[in-house]
């Protein structure tokens, strides 16, 4: 989505930087004379985040944590739930529908978030999370439809949340925000295995506690997002300049007292382009389609490596050699802990060595 937004900027190249609302707050315009004579230039241009932006960040992290938790909770469920109808087939359906419904949700999310907005798309995914969590705790025959709702929500939020967070964050903090968002998702994966291991000591229907726990972050993030603003870039695309200025001011403040002037700066706006023209411009811009091809290929290769199979069935794999469910679940949490730990390595390095080098070295590890 961010890639498409970049391509839909105004054709006036010299004004392209002004189409990013957060950039306008971070870099208020000054005359050349003012810039040269003001020794506090760096200080006055530094944006300060508000409490509302902190709330936005926390809600996005809560949603990402929920996505990770819901995704891998099925791994613990497969061990904690004993009386499956049609043992193998039922387990295969539970795992298969997770990836299938999530893919469907991610496909429709692009057009949906452009039509109704990032915030409403995230709220819709929150409703699906709540419905799915309730169904999963009801009974074994409701688990499959519950997984469908949860997986659709996962697909929607996996696209909408990173875009919403990137479009609402100032340039200075955007890299950190995106890595923290990914770390929250990985922590959700890790925490779901830990909780499954802890609940394994409960002998009677412990799986209900595992699946029902997801209701807590589901409700928290849904209520939180109700009070958050829409993405400034989305409002800009819709030509709502008054709302853009209002929402930017609620998320960021500058260290001086100058009023944020956006109307004349954003007069060029963003061109309204059909999806066909967007893809046409992608193809005609070599650096863009090459970057898109590389990134999509990396995601596909990561999935084809079988990482999802390892995550979903790790407990069952270990259980085939160790008879104790609790020990099997504790051991299966080790790879998730390593995954979570190294996300902080990425957080430390992303602004120091850059995105490209970090991606290169992490890809070597995948190979």
N, C-alpha and C positions, 0 to 999 in steps of 0.2 A: 504493500500500500504506500509506503513512504517513497518507493521508487516511482510509482505512478504520480504521486503528488509532485515530485521533483520535475517530472516531465511536463506537467500541466502548468508550469509557471509561465508568466508573461513572456512574450517573444522579445521584449526589450531586455537584452542581456545586461546592460549596465544597471538596471533596476532589479535584477533577479534576487539579490540578497535581501531586498525589502519585502519579498513575499513570504518570508518566514516570520510570523508574528513574534516569536520569542527572540529572534535576532534584533527586532526593533526595540524591544525592551532592554536587551543587553547592550545595545549600541545606539543610544540616542544621538540624533544628528547634531553636529556642531560645525561651525564654520572653520575653515583652515586656520584663521587667526586665533580663534578660541582654543583649538587643539594645541597650537604651538605655545600659547602663553599660559595655559592652565597646567601648573605642575601637579595638580591632583587628578589629572585626566584618567589615570588608571583606576583611581578610587571611585570617581564619580560614575564611571561606566560600569562598574561591577554591580551585577544584579544581586539582590538579596531575596531569598525565597521566603514566602509567607507561611503561616500555619496552615493555610488551605492547601498549599502545594505539598506540605508534609503529609496532610491527611490524604491527598490524592495518591501520593507515593505509597503510603501504608495500605490503602485499599487495593492498589494494583498488586502489591506484594502478597496481600491476603488472597487475592484471586489466583495468582500464580501458585501459591502454596496449595490452594484447593485443587487446582488442576493436577499438580503432581500427586497429591494424596489420592484423588479419585482414580487417577490412571493406574496406580500400582496397588490400590487396596484389593483389587481382584486377586493379586498374587497370594496375599494372606488368606483371603476368602476361600481359595481353592483348597487350602490345607485345613482351615478351621471348620469348614462345612463338611460334614461326614456323609449325609444321606442324600447324595445327588441322584435325581432320576435319570437313568441312562448315563452313568458315571462319565465315561470318556467324551461322548458326544456333547453332553451338557457343558462340560468344561471348555471344549473347543469353541462352542458357540459364544460363551461368555467372553473369551479372549478375542475371538474373531470380530465380534460386533463392536468391541472397543475401538479397534483401528478403523473399521469400515465406517462407522457412524461419525467418528472424529474427522475422517477425510471428507465426508459429505458436508459436515459443518464448516470446515475450513474453506471449501470450494464456494459455498454460497455467501460466506462472510464478507468477501470483498465488495460485491455489489450491494449487499444489505447494509454494510456500514457506510457506504457512500450515499445511500438513499435515506436512511433514517438517522444516521449519525453514529459515532463511535460509542458514546455513552449509552444510548438506547440498545445498541447491539450487546454491550456488556451486561446491561440489566436483563435483557432477554436470556442471555446465557446463565445469569444468576437464578432466574426463575426455573430454568431447566435443571440446574444443579439441585435446587431445593426439591423439586418433584422427583427427580431421579433418586436422591438420597432417601426420601420417604419410602419410595417403592422398594428399594433394595433391602430395607430393614423389615418389610412387611412379611415376606415369605419367599421360599425358594422359587415358586413359579412367577413371582413378581420381580425377581432379580434381573432376568433378561431384559424386560422392558425398561427397568430402572437403569441398566447399563446403557441402553440406547439413548435415553434422555441425557444421562451424564456425559456420554461420549459426544453427542451433538453439541452440548454445552462446551465441552473441551475444545472441539474444533472451532467454535465461534470465538471463544475467549483467547485461544492460542494465537489468533490473528489480530483480534480487535485490541486486546490489552497492550501488546508491545507498540502498536501503532499509536494508540491513545497516549501512552506514556511518553513516547518519543516526540509526539507533536506538542505535548504540554510542558516538556522540560526545556530549560534554557540550554544553550549550546554547551556551556561550560560543564554542566552536570549530566548531559545526556548519555555519555558513555558509561558513567558509573551507574546511572539509573537502569540502563538496559542489562548490565551485568548483574546488578542486585536482583532484578526481576527474574533472570534466569536462575540465580542462586536460590531464590524463594521456591521456584518450581522444583529444583533438585532436592531442596530440603523437604518438600512435600513428599517426594518419592522415598527419601530416607526415613522420614517420620512414619509413613504408613507401614513400613516393614517393622520398625521398632514397636509401634503400637500393636501390630498383629502378634509379635512375639510376646508382648506383655499380656495381651488378652488370651493368649494360648493357655495360660494357667487357670483360666475360668473354664470349668468343665461343661457348663450348660449354655449352649447357644452363644458362645463368645463372638461369633461372626456378626451378630446383630449390633454389638457395641462398636465393632470395627467399621461397619458400613454406616451406622447411625452417627458416628462422630463427625462425619462430613457436613452434617446439618449446621454445626456451630459456625465454621468459617463461611458456609453458604449464606446464612442469614446476616452475619456481620458485614460481609462485603456488599451484599445487596442493599442493605440499609445505608451503608456508607456512600455508595455510588449515587444514591438518590440525591444527596446534597452536594455532589461535586459538579463542576462546570463541564460543558461540552468542550471538545478539542478546539483550540483557537484556529488551527488550520482548516478544520472542517467548516467552521463558521465563516471563515474568509472565503472558502470556495463557494459558499452559498450567498456571498455578498452582504452578510450581516455585520457591517463595520462597527456599528454601535456596540453590539454584543462582544465583538472581538476585543475592543478597547476595554470594556468592563471586565471581561474574564481574564485578560492579561494582567490587569491591575490587581485582580484578586489573587493571582498566582505569584506575581513577582512585584517587587518595588525596587526602584533605583535609589542610590544613596543621596541624590540631590532632590530638590523639590520641584523640578520642572515637570510640567504636565506632559503626559505621553501623547505625542501627536501622531496619529495613525491614519486619519482620513485621507490627507493628501498623499502620504507615503504609499498607501495601499490603493490609490485610485486606479492603478493599472490592473490590480486584482489578478485573478487566475482565470485563464481561458476555460470555457466550458467545452470539453472535448468528449466525444463518444469513445467507448472502449476500443473500437476499431482504430480510431486515430491515435489513441494512446499506444496501442501495440505497433502501429505503423511507425511512430516516432521512436519506439524502443528498437525496432529492427534497423532503422536508419541511423541510429546512434551507436557506433561500434563499441565504445567503451562501456555503454550501458548494457547492451545485450550480452557482451562477453562476461561482465560481472554477474548478470542474472543467470547466465548459463552455468558459471562456476558454482555459484551459491546453491542453485537447484540441484546440481550434480552432487555436491557435498551432502546435501540432505538425503538424496536418494541412496547414495553409497552407504551412508550411516545406517539407513533402515535395512538395506540389503545385507549388511554385515551380520544381521541377526540379533542386534542388541535388544530388541523388544521381546524376542523369544526368551532370551536369557533372563530378562527382568521378570516377565510374567511367570515363567516356569522354574525360576531358580529354587524356590522352596521345594517344589516337587522333585527336581533333580537331586537336591541334597537329601531329601527324605528317602529316596531310593537306596541310599547308603547308610543313613542314620534313622533309626526308628522313632526317635523322639521328635514330635512336632516343634516343640519350643526351641530345641537346639538347632533344628533345621532353619527355623525362621531367624534366629539370632545370627547364624552364619551367613544367611542370605543378605543380611544388612551390611556386611562388610564392603561389597562392591559399591553399594549406594553411598556409604560413608566416604569412600575414596572419591566418588563423583562429586559429592557435596564439598569436600575439602578442597579439591582442585578448582572449584568455581571461584574461590577466594584468591587463588593464584591468578586467575584471569582478571579478577577485579583489581588486583595490584598492578598487573602488567599492561592493562589495556590502554591507559593514558601515558605509559612510559615507553613502550616499544611500538605502539600503534596496532590497529586492527589487522592489517595485512600480515605482519610478522607473526602475530599471535595465532592467526588462523593457519599460517604455514606450518608452524611447529606443532600445533595440535593435530593437524592432518597427518604429519609424520607419525605421531603416536597411533592414529587410527590405522595407518598402513601397517 
